Amino acid sequence: QVQLVESGGGLVQAGGSLRLSCAASESISNVFLMAWYRQPPGKQRELVATIDNGISTNYADSVKGRFTISKDKAKNALYLQMNNLKPVDTAVYYCYLKRGQWTAGYWGQGTQVTVSS
């Protein structure tokens, strides 16, 4: 069972920045995929960004050019740098890890990001 703990959320004004972190309880050196999801108030959870075992990344169109996903294998950590934040980015942000292509994924408990206008 992998434990994922997010941190770095908070309240920020529109145009500001936040950096989310996700600490994994085991090595992420060979995991198939890690990702950030978010769930806005009253809406379904949605994919924000993914990063594979190498350095390949993908982003939702709504965050391209503003958010950057990265990881530090030495620290077993996943990050999400969020710049030029907008009120529509307000959501609970979740870290996600998938060990293998055909294995179940693991979720963190989430961290709240609130962007005021």
N, C-alpha and C positions, 0 to 999 in steps of 0.2 A: 504494500500500500504506500503510494507516494503521497507525501504531505506537501502542499503548496501554500505559501503564506504571502499574500500581497501586502504592500505598504505604499505610502506616498500619495494617497488620495487626499482630497481636501476641498476647500472653497477658494476659488480664484475668479478674478474679473475677466471678462471677455478680452481676448488678446494676450492673455497671460500664458504661462507655461507650467507644466507639472511633469515630474518624472516618476512613473510607477515602477516598482520593483516586485519581483516574485522570487522568493527563496524556495528552492526545492530541497527535500530531505534526502535525496540521493543524487548520484552523478547524472548529469544531463549530457554527458559526452556523446552518447550513442543513441539518444532518443530520436524517434522518427520525426516528430513534429512538436513544436510548442507554439502557443498562440495567445492572443488577447481577444476576449469577447467583451461585450458590454450589454447591459439591459437598461434602457431608458425607462423612466416611470411610466407604468401602464402599457409597456410594449414588450415584444418578445426579445429574447437574447439574440444578439447579432454579432457576426464576426467582424473584428476590427483589423487584425493583422496576424500573419503567420510567418514562422521561420523554420526552415527544415534543418536536417542534421548538418548541412553545410552552411552556406550563407545566403541561400536563396530566400527572398522575402516576397510577401504579397500583402496588399492593402485593400481595404474597402475604398471605393471611389470617394466616399465622403471625407476620408482622412488623408488621402494621398497628398504629399507635399507638405503636410503639417505634422504627421506622426512618424516616428521611427522606432521600429522594433529591433532589439539586439539582444545578445546573450553573452554571458561570460562563463565559459565551461569550467574555469578554475574555481569560480565562486558558486557554481551551480545556481546561477541566477539568470532571470529573464527581465528585460526592461522594456518600457514603453515611454519614449520621450514625446511629449505632447506640446506642440507650440501653436500659437495663434488660436487658442481655444475659443470655442463659440458656445453659446447657451445650449445649442442642440447636442453638444457633447456631454451634457449632464447625464450621468448614468452610474450604475454600479459596474465596475470593471473587474473581470474575472480572468485569472491565469488558467491556462489549459495545457496539459502535457499528454502526449500519446507516445508510448514506448515503441510500438511497432505499428506497421500499416494495418494489421488485422487485430490489434488488441484494443481493449477498452481504454478510454481516456480518463484523466483525473482532473478535478476542478479545485481551485482555491475557494476561499470563503467570500472573496470579493472585497473591493475597496470603493468607497463612494467618492465620485468626482462631481462637484457642483460648480457650474460656471454661471456667474451672474452677469447681467447685461448692464 
